[in-house]
Amino acid sequence: MSKPRSLALPARTRAYRLDTPRQEFAVLDSRPQGRVRGTVLLVPGYTGSKEDFLALLDPLADAGYRAVAVDGRGQFESPGPRRTSGYTPRALGTDVLAQAAALGDGPVHLVGHSFGGFVARSAARLDPSAFRSLTLLSSGPGRVGPDQRTKLRMLRAALPVLPPSWVWAVTQWLDGRDPAYVADPPEIVSFLERRWFGTQTAQLIATGRQLRTEPDRTEGLAGLPLPLHVAYGEGEMVWTVGELAHMARSVGARHTVIAGADHSPNVSHPGELASALADFWTT
């Protein structure tokens, strides 16, 4: 999960609901002051939201890119079905195609963080012509590592039978037992709680299952007629850096490792990440 360090909306950013034929999606839309070099669609990961990209919006706008971060269906401020069948890879990928079309800027650069990378590559497989490039940010070729799978199994078992407030309390207790845990400011804790209760339980169950069971999709990525970019922090822990590096080599992707970052360079190192993204899109 990405945790924003600030909830302040950048000056050039507007929050609104993007209307598509699929449904409305809550977005944050940041525009550069001068010439627009392209549009970027940012897809968040598991238990995440559009706010995961708040720190990245200004750096991307400074580089000349319109940057739009979205809550997917059932995530935080976007509505979603109450059945897990509404969150198939095809349904989520089709949503991204509808979002890209609704932005009205032609093919967009697509960036998916963590589980958002699974969603982004589903969209790219459905219609690669909708995109100028695909960046998988801290997102591996298939299912997550064994430690993460254990956590997801526990969450999957609890969500259908326990009140959301109990599950939230347990996740906070488990986080607090991590030796690397650092307490968040009260306003961030409040936001994380609102995001948790705003996200559909069915979305958490269905997407968590995909993170546990997804097969290796490297071969499918290699067949996409798009410029590909694999980026992650040197301290990545959800997937191993070895398998991410292997994926990048196997598909002939641009390969970026952000020094000092871990699973969320979009939060911890937005300037470095924005520079790497802009350089990829330019070249």
C-alpha positions in Angstrom: 0.0 0.0 0.0 1.2 3.5 -0.8 0.7 6.1 1.9 0.9 9.7 0.8 3.0 12.0 3.0 0.8 15.0 2.3 -2.8 15.4 1.2 -2.4 19.0 -0.1 -3.8 19.3 -3.6 -1.2 20.8 -6.0 -2.1 24.2 -7.3 -2.6 23.1 -10.9 -4.6 20.0 -9.9 -8.4 19.6 -10.1 -10.4 16.9 -8.4 -13.6 15.8 -10.2 -15.5 12.9 -11.5 -14.6 11.7 -15.0 -17.7 10.6 -16.9 -17.3 7.5 -19.1 -19.8 5.1 -20.7 -18.7 2.6 -18.0 -19.4 4.8 -15.0 -18.0 7.9 -13.3 -14.5 7.7 -11.8 -12.9 10.0 -9.2 -9.8 11.6 -10.6 -7.0 14.1 -9.9 -6.1 16.0 -13.1 -3.0 18.2 -13.2 -2.1 20.3 -16.3 1.1 22.0 -17.2 1.1 25.8 -17.7 2.9 25.7 -21.1 3.0 23.4 -24.0 1.5 19.9 -23.3 3.9 17.1 -24.4 1.4 14.3 -23.7 -1.1 12.9 -21.2 -0.4 10.3 -18.6 -3.0 8.0 -16.9 -1.9 6.8 -13.5 -3.5 3.6 -12.1 -3.1 2.9 -8.4 -2.5 -0.5 -6.7 -4.1 -2.7 -4.1 -5.8 -0.9 -1.2 -4.6 2.3 -2.9 -6.2 5.3 -4.6 -5.5 8.3 -6.8 -3.8 10.1 -3.8 -0.9 7.7 -4.1 0.3 9.9 -7.0 -0.2 13.3 -5.4 3.5 13.9 -5.0 4.1 13.0 -8.6 1.5 15.3 -10.3 3.5 18.6 -10.0 6.8 17.1 -11.3 5.0 15.6 -14.3 3.2 18.8 -15.0 6.6 20.7 -14.7 7.9 18.3 -17.3 5.1 19.2 -19.7 2.7 16.3 -19.1 -1.0 16.4 -18.2 -1.2 13.8 -15.4 -4.4 12.2 -14.4 -4.6 9.8 -11.4 -7.8 7.7 -11.0 -9.7 5.7 -8.4 -10.6 2.4 -10.2 -14.0 0.9 -9.8 -14.8 0.2 -6.2 -11.7 2.1 -5.0 -12.1 4.9 -2.5 -14.3 7.6 -4.2 -15.3 5.6 -7.3 -18.4 3.4 -7.1 -18.2 -0.3 -7.8 -20.2 -3.5 -7.8 -20.7 -5.4 -4.6 -20.0 -8.8 -6.2 -16.5 -10.0 -6.9 -17.5 -11.0 -10.4 -17.5 -7.2 -11.2 -13.7 -7.0 -10.8 -12.3 -9.4 -13.5 -9.1 -8.4 -15.3 -11.1 -7.8 -18.4 -13.6 -5.5 -16.6 -10.9 -3.5 -15.0 -8.9 -3.2 -18.2 -12.0 -2.1 -20.1 -12.5 0.6 -17.5 -9.0 2.0 -18.2 -9.7 2.1 -21.9 -12.9 4.1 -21.1 -10.9 6.5 -18.9 -8.3 7.0 -21.6 -10.9 7.8 -24.2 -12.8 10.1 -21.9 -9.7 12.3 -21.4 -10.0 13.3 -25.0 -6.3 13.6 -25.7 -5.8 10.6 -28.0 -3.4 7.8 -27.0 -2.0 8.3 -23.5 1.0 7.1 -21.6 -0.2 4.5 -19.2 1.5 3.9 -15.8 0.3 1.2 -13.4 1.6 0.9 -9.8 1.8 -2.5 -8.2 -1.6 -4.2 -8.8 -2.3 -1.2 -11.0 0.3 -2.7 -13.3 -1.9 -5.8 -13.7 -4.8 -3.6 -14.6 -2.7 -1.5 -17.0 -1.4 -4.5 -18.9 -4.9 -5.9 -19.2 -6.0 -2.7 -20.8 -3.0 -2.7 -23.2 -3.7 -6.3 -24.3 -7.3 -5.4 -25.0 -6.5 -2.3 -27.2 -2.8 -1.3 -27.4 -3.8 1.5 -29.9 -5.2 3.5 -26.9 -1.8 4.0 -25.4 1.5 5.6 -26.4 3.5 3.6 -23.9 3.2 1.3 -20.9 5.1 1.7 -17.6 4.9 -1.0 -14.9 5.9 0.7 -11.7 6.8 -1.7 -8.9 4.7 -4.3 -10.6 5.9 -7.9 -11.3 5.3 -10.5 -14.0 2.9 -12.6 -11.9 1.8 -13.3 -8.3 3.4 -11.6 -5.4 6.1 -13.2 -3.1 5.3 -15.8 -0.4 5.2 -13.3 2.5 2.7 -11.1 0.7 0.6 -14.1 -0.3 0.3 -15.1 3.3 -0.9 -11.6 4.3 -3.4 -11.7 1.4 -4.8 -15.1 2.4 -5.4 -13.8 5.9 -7.1 -10.7 4.6 -9.2 -12.8 2.1 -10.3 -15.1 5.0 -11.3 -12.2 7.2 -13.1 -9.8 4.8 -16.2 -11.9 4.1 -16.9 -12.8 7.8 -15.7 -9.9 10.0 -16.9 -6.3 10.2 -14.7 -4.0 8.2 -13.8 -2.1 11.4 -12.3 -5.3 12.9 -10.3 -6.1 9.8 -9.0 -2.5 9.7 -8.0 -2.7 13.4 -6.1 -6.0 12.8 -4.3 -4.6 9.8 -3.2 -1.6 11.8 -2.0 -3.8 14.7 0.0 -6.0 12.3 1.6 -2.9 10.6 2.6 -1.7 14.1 4.5 -5.0 14.7 6.7 -4.4 11.7 10.2 -3.4 12.9 10.4 -0.8 10.2 7.0 0.8 11.2 6.9 4.6 11.6 3.7 6.2 13.0 1.8 8.3 10.4 0.6 11.8 11.2 -3.0 11.9 12.4 -4.4 13.4 9.1 -2.8 10.6 7.1 -4.2 7.9 9.5 -7.6 9.5 9.1 -7.3 9.5 5.3 -6.1 5.8 5.3 -9.1 4.9 7.4 -11.6 6.7 5.1 -10.0 5.1 2.1 -10.3 1.6 3.6 -14.0 2.1 4.5 -14.6 3.7 1.1 -13.3 0.8 -0.9 -15.7 -2.0 -1.7 -15.0 -5.3 0.1 -15.6 -7.2 -3.1 -12.9 -5.2 -4.8 -10.4 -6.1 -2.1 -11.3 -9.8 -2.2 -11.2 -10.1 -6.0 -8.1 -8.1 -6.6 -6.3 -9.7 -3.7 -7.0 -13.1 -5.2 -5.5 -12.0 -8.5 -2.3 -10.8 -6.7 -2.0 -14.3 -5.1 -2.7 -16.4 -8.2 -1.7 -14.4 -11.3 0.5 -16.4 -13.7 3.7 -15.1 -15.2 2.6 -12.7 -18.0 6.1 -11.9 -19.4 5.4 -13.6 -22.7 2.2 -11.6 -23.2 4.1 -8.3 -22.4 6.7 -9.1 -24.9 4.1 -9.3 -27.6 2.6 -5.9 -27.0 3.3 -3.4 -29.8 4.1 -0.6 -27.3 7.3 0.9 -25.8 7.6 -0.7 -22.4 9.2 0.6 -19.2 9.8 -1.4 -16.0 10.6 0.9 -13.0 10.9 0.2 -9.3 12.9 1.1 -6.1 16.1 -0.6 -5.2 14.5 -1.7 -2.0 11.4 -3.3 -3.6 10.0 -6.1 -1.5 6.6 -7.2 -2.9 8.4 -8.8 -5.9 12.1 -9.5 -5.9 14.3 -7.1 -7.7 15.7 -10.1 -9.5 12.4 -11.1 -11.1 11.7 -7.5 -12.0 15.1 -7.1 -13.7 14.6 -10.4 -15.5 11.1 -9.3 -16.8 12.6 -6.0 -18.1 15.3 -7.8 -20.0 12.9 -10.5 -21.3 10.6 -7.9 -22.9 13.2 -5.5 -24.0 11.8 -2.7 -21.8 13.5 0.4 -20.5 14.7 -0.5 -17.1 14.8 2.1 -14.2 15.9 1.4 -10.6 15.2 4.3 -8.3 18.0 4.6 -5.7 16.9 4.8 -2.1 13.2 3.9 -2.9 11.3 0.8 -2.1 7.7 -0.2 -3.3 6.4 3.4 -3.7 8.8 5.7 -5.6 5.8 7.7 -6.5 5.6 8.7 -2.9 9.2 8.7 -1.7 11.1 9.9 -4.8 8.6 11.7 -7.1 11.2 14.0 -8.7 13.5 11.1 -9.7 10.6 9.0 -10.9 9.2 11.9 -13.0 12.5 12.5 -14.6 12.9 8.8 -15.5 9.3 8.7 -16.9 9.8 11.9 -18.9 13.1 10.7 -20.3 11.5 7.4 -21.4 8.5 9.1 -23.0 10.9 11.5 -24.9 13.3 9.0 -26.2 
